[in-house]
């Protein structure tokens, strides 16, 4: 890796700031999950809403590892807050894939950044996959919402539904990337991000 490709302290600070903004946005939008059925569209809504934040990060830091570090901070914080091992493991797979896609486009291709963000946006689906892959722990964690809420989640979170949730998050990521580009045209031009 060339010296100019290495992440600087300034880059790491920028990633930290963007992570805080993303986490607050994620938490705010996550409140829709208070209504169990809305939990299924939460990943898609987050993907659309966070497009500006993540696409701006990609425009600002066009270096290997930036998206990967950014993408692993939130799942690790959530794991520390009581989520199961399922979330960071699934996130690791998704975020590594997203970073690889971005690398193929040499960090300057909008198409590859868009595809990377669409894949990246599916990491939050891991929070629902906990119901299927670590059911007992997830139910225990969710009991604070009440027995009825947990029973409703059990009925809603199935493998067929999760396929649609992942698809929704991916499509939401594409929409979010285009919204991000529309809001950030000047930044994209300055950063040399091309179609």
N, C-alpha and C positions, 0 to 999 in steps of 0.2 A: 504494500500500500504506500503510495507516494505521500510525502509530508502534507501536501495541500488537501489530500483526501481524508486525513485524520480529523476526527472531531476535536475542536478546540474547547477550552473551558467556556468560552462565550456560547458555543453551540450547545453545550450541555446545559447551561443556564437557560437558554432559549427553550430547549426540550422540556426542562422542568416547569417553566412558566406555562407553556402550551399544555402540559399534562394537567396542571391545576385547572386551567380553563376547561379542558375537555372533561375532567372529573366532575366539575360543578355542573356543566351542561348535561352530562350523563345522569347525574343524581337528580337534577331537576326534571328531566324528561322521564326518568325512572319512576317518578311519582304516579305516572299513569298506570303502573303495575298494581296500584291499590285496587283496581278493578281487574280481576284475574283475566278476563277475556282480552283486555287491552295489552296484557303482558306479551301476547303473541305478535303484536305489531310494533312493540317497543323497539326491537333491534332495527327495523326499517325506518322508523321515525328518527331514531338517534343517528342513523347513517345519513339521512337527508339533512338533518339539522347541524351535524358536526362537519359537514363537507367543507365549509369555509375555513374552519379551524385547522383541519388536517391538511387541506390543500395549500394553505398559507405556510404551514410548517414545511411541507415538501418544497415549496418555492424558495423558502429562506435557507434551508439546509439541504444541499444537493450532495450529500456525502454518504458513504456506506455506513450502515448501522444506526442512522438517525431515526428512521421509522421503527426499527426493531426495538430500540431503547424506549422510545415514546410508547410503543404498543405494549410493552411488557410492564410498564410502571403501574397502570391502573389494575390489571388482573392481580398483580402481586400485592397491591394495597388491599384489594378486596379479599384475597386469600388471608392476609394478616388480620382482616376484620371478621373472619369466621366462615368465609366460603370454603367449599371443599377443594381438594387437589385437582378435581376435574377442570375447573376454570383456568388455572395457570397452564395446565398441560395442553388443553385444546387451544388456548391462546398462543402458546409457544409455536405450535404447528402452523396456525393461521398467520401469525405475524412474521414468521420466518419465510413463509411462502410469499407474503406481500412484499417483504424486503427483497426477495429474489426477483420478483417481477419488476420491481422498480429498478433494480440493477441492470436488467436486460435493456431497459430503455435509457440507460446511462443517466438516470435521474432527471433528464431534461425533456423527456417525451410526455406530452399530456396524455396520450393514449395509454401508455404504460403506467403513468401515475394514477390515472383514472381506474384502470384495472386493478392496480395495487390497492387503491383505497376501497374498491368494491370488495375485494377479498378480505382486507383488513377489517372492514365493517362487520364481518361475520363473527369476530371474536366474542362479542357480547352474547351470542347465542349459547355460548358455553355456560352462561349463568342459568339458562333454562335446562340445558342438557344434564345439569346436576341431578334433576329429578329422575332422570332415566339411568344415569351411571353411578350415582351415589345417593340413592333414594332416602335411606334412613337418616343420613347426616343432613340432607337438604330439608327433609320434613322437620327434623329437630330445629334447624336454623329458622325455618319459616313459621313455626308454631306461634311465635309472638303475634302473628297476624290473625290467629284464631283457627280453630279446627275446620270451620266451613270453608275458609279461604284455601287452606291446604288441600281439602278434599276436591275443591273446584280445580285447583292446579293439577292434581293427580289425573283428573278426567281430561283436562285440556292438553297437557304435555304428553304427547304420544310421538312415536317415530314419524308417522305420516305428517302430523302437524309440524314437527320440527323441520322436516324437509321444506315445507312452505315458509317457515320462519327464516331458515337459512337463505332461501331464494329471495325472500322479501328484503333481508338485510343486504344481500348482494346488489339487487336492483336499486335499493335505496342509496347504496354507495355510489352507483353510477349517476343517479340524479343529483346526489350531494356534490359529486365532483364537478358536474356541469354548473351547479349553482355557485360553487366555490370559484370556478373559473370566471363566471360572469361578474362576481363581486370583486375579483382580484386581478382583472385584466392587466392593470399597470404593473403589479408585482410580477405577474407571469412574464410580461415583456421584458422587464428589467432583469429577471432571473434567467432569461433566455430559454424559457420552456416553449417548446415547439409542438405543433400538432403531430 
